[in-house]
């Protein structure tokens, strides 16, 4: 096995660990549980495509943009965490129905599914530090293809538990989203303190 192949698999495994497609299945499923099957698949497809475009953009132009605007990864983590925290509180309290209206399915695919759940500060920061244009392109493409397959296969996950079970899992997922938000804010503050 060549050195470039080893680097590719190391980078792929690292990015997949950050994206965590298997761990994201319950979250994706609970957020899209009120949608019909075709609509759910469309939302998953769109969120993965948007995540791909976000990671490609930051992978190739991120350093330049951040330097120009004077933004640090700590700044991105804090704002991403705050926005996600607001969403999670609404979700836990059952005020998330506005995300599932017919006019907001595209919004749901963008936030919170595409970002920050998939293309969040963790995955963005990882592609920023990766070296090599072709390596970045290959790793991002393969990892998000794996995410697409995993999330599409698991998109009907919540149906197995019925209405009450799905509601309970949705509330738990809201708490987990909140925990992720707090982690992002904490990491962002730590990053700013180090700087």
C-alpha positions in Angstrom: 0.0 0.0 0.0 1.4 3.4 -1.1 1.9 6.3 1.3 -0.8 8.4 -0.6 -3.3 5.5 -0.1 -2.6 5.3 3.6 -3.0 9.1 3.9 -6.3 8.9 2.0 -7.7 6.2 4.3 -6.5 8.0 7.4 -8.1 11.2 6.3 -11.3 9.5 5.2 -11.7 7.7 8.6 -11.0 10.9 10.5 -13.6 12.9 8.5 -16.2 10.1 8.8 -15.6 10.0 12.6 -16.4 13.8 12.7 -19.4 13.5 10.4 -20.6 10.5 12.3 -23.3 9.3 9.7 -24.4 6.4 11.9 -24.8 8.6 14.9 -26.7 11.1 12.9 -29.4 8.7 11.6 -31.7 9.0 14.7 -31.3 12.8 14.6 -32.1 13.0 10.8 -34.9 10.6 11.3 -36.5 12.5 14.2 -36.2 15.9 12.4 -37.9 14.5 9.2 -40.3 12.1 10.9 -43.4 14.2 9.9 -42.5 14.1 6.2 -43.6 11.6 3.7 -41.0 9.1 2.4 -40.2 10.9 -0.8 -40.0 14.3 0.9 -37.7 12.8 3.6 -35.4 11.4 0.9 -35.4 14.7 -0.9 -34.4 16.5 2.3 -31.6 14.0 3.0 -30.3 14.3 -0.5 -30.4 18.1 -0.4 -28.8 18.3 3.0 -25.9 16.0 2.0 -25.4 18.0 -1.3 -25.3 21.3 0.6 -22.9 19.8 3.1 -20.7 18.7 0.2 -20.7 22.2 -1.3 -20.0 23.8 2.0 -17.0 21.5 2.7 -15.6 21.8 -0.8 -15.9 25.6 -0.5 -14.2 25.8 2.9 -11.6 23.1 1.8 -10.5 25.2 -1.1 -11.3 28.8 -0.1 -11.8 28.7 3.6 -8.4 29.9 4.8 -8.5 32.9 2.5 -12.0 33.9 3.5 -11.3 33.6 7.3 -8.1 35.6 7.0 -9.8 38.4 4.9 -12.7 38.7 7.4 -10.5 38.1 10.5 -12.7 35.2 11.6 -11.3 32.3 13.7 -12.6 28.8 14.0 -13.5 29.7 17.6 -15.8 32.4 16.3 -17.5 29.9 14.0 -17.9 27.4 16.8 -19.5 29.9 19.1 -22.1 31.3 16.7 -22.9 27.8 15.3 -23.4 26.6 18.9 -25.6 29.5 19.9 -27.9 29.1 16.8 -28.0 25.3 17.3 -28.8 25.8 21.0 -31.8 28.0 20.2 -33.0 25.3 17.7 -32.6 22.5 20.3 -34.6 24.4 23.0 -37.5 24.9 20.5 -37.3 21.3 19.5 -37.4 19.9 23.1 -40.3 22.2 23.9 -42.2 21.0 20.9 -42.0 24.3 19.0 -40.2 22.8 16.1 -43.2 22.4 13.8 -42.3 25.6 11.9 -39.3 23.7 10.5 -41.6 21.1 8.9 -44.1 23.3 7.1 -44.3 22.8 3.3 -42.5 26.1 2.7 -39.6 25.3 5.0 -38.5 21.9 3.9 -35.6 23.6 2.1 -34.8 25.5 5.3 -34.8 22.2 7.3 -32.3 20.7 4.8 -30.1 23.7 5.2 -30.4 24.1 9.0 -29.8 22.1 11.0 -29.3 19.1 8.8 -26.6 20.3 6.3 -25.1 22.7 8.8 -24.1 22.4 11.6 -25.0 18.7 12.0 -23.0 17.5 8.9 -20.9 20.5 7.7 -20.3 21.9 11.2 -17.2 23.5 12.7 -15.6 20.2 13.3 -15.7 19.0 9.7 -15.0 22.5 8.3 -11.9 22.9 10.5 -10.7 19.4 9.4 -11.0 20.1 5.7 -9.3 23.4 6.3 -6.2 21.8 7.6 -6.0 18.9 5.1 -3.3 19.2 2.5 -3.6 18.4 -1.2 -6.3 19.5 -3.6 -7.0 16.0 -4.9 -6.9 14.5 -1.4 -9.5 17.0 -0.1 -11.7 16.4 -3.1 -11.5 12.6 -2.9 -12.0 12.4 0.9 -14.9 14.9 1.0 -16.6 13.1 -2.0 -16.3 9.6 -0.6 -17.2 10.5 3.0 -20.3 12.4 2.0 -21.4 9.6 -0.4 -21.2 7.2 2.6 -23.2 9.7 4.6 -25.8 9.8 1.9 -26.2 6.1 1.7 -26.3 5.7 5.5 -28.9 8.5 6.0 -31.1 7.3 3.2 -31.2 3.8 4.4 -32.0 5.0 7.9 -34.4 7.7 6.9 -37.5 5.6 8.0 -35.9 4.8 11.4 -38.6 6.6 13.5 -41.5 4.7 12.0 -40.4 1.6 13.8 -41.2 3.2 17.2 -44.7 4.5 16.5 -46.0 8.0 17.2 -45.3 8.1 21.0 -41.9 6.4 20.7 -40.9 8.8 17.9 -42.0 11.8 20.1 -39.9 10.6 23.0 -36.9 9.9 20.7 -37.3 13.4 19.1 -37.1 15.0 22.5 -34.0 13.1 23.4 -32.5 14.1 20.1 -33.3 17.7 20.9 -31.4 17.3 24.2 -28.4 15.8 22.3 -28.5 18.6 19.8 -28.4 21.0 22.7 -25.4 19.1 24.2 -23.6 19.4 20.8 -24.4 23.1 20.9 -22.9 23.6 24.3 -19.8 21.6 23.3 -19.3 23.9 20.2 -19.7 27.0 22.4 -17.2 25.6 25.0 -14.7 24.6 22.3 -15.0 28.0 20.7 -14.4 29.8 24.0 -11.4 27.6 24.7 -10.0 28.4 21.2 -10.4 32.1 21.8 -8.7 31.9 25.2 -5.7 30.1 23.6 -5.4 32.8 20.9 
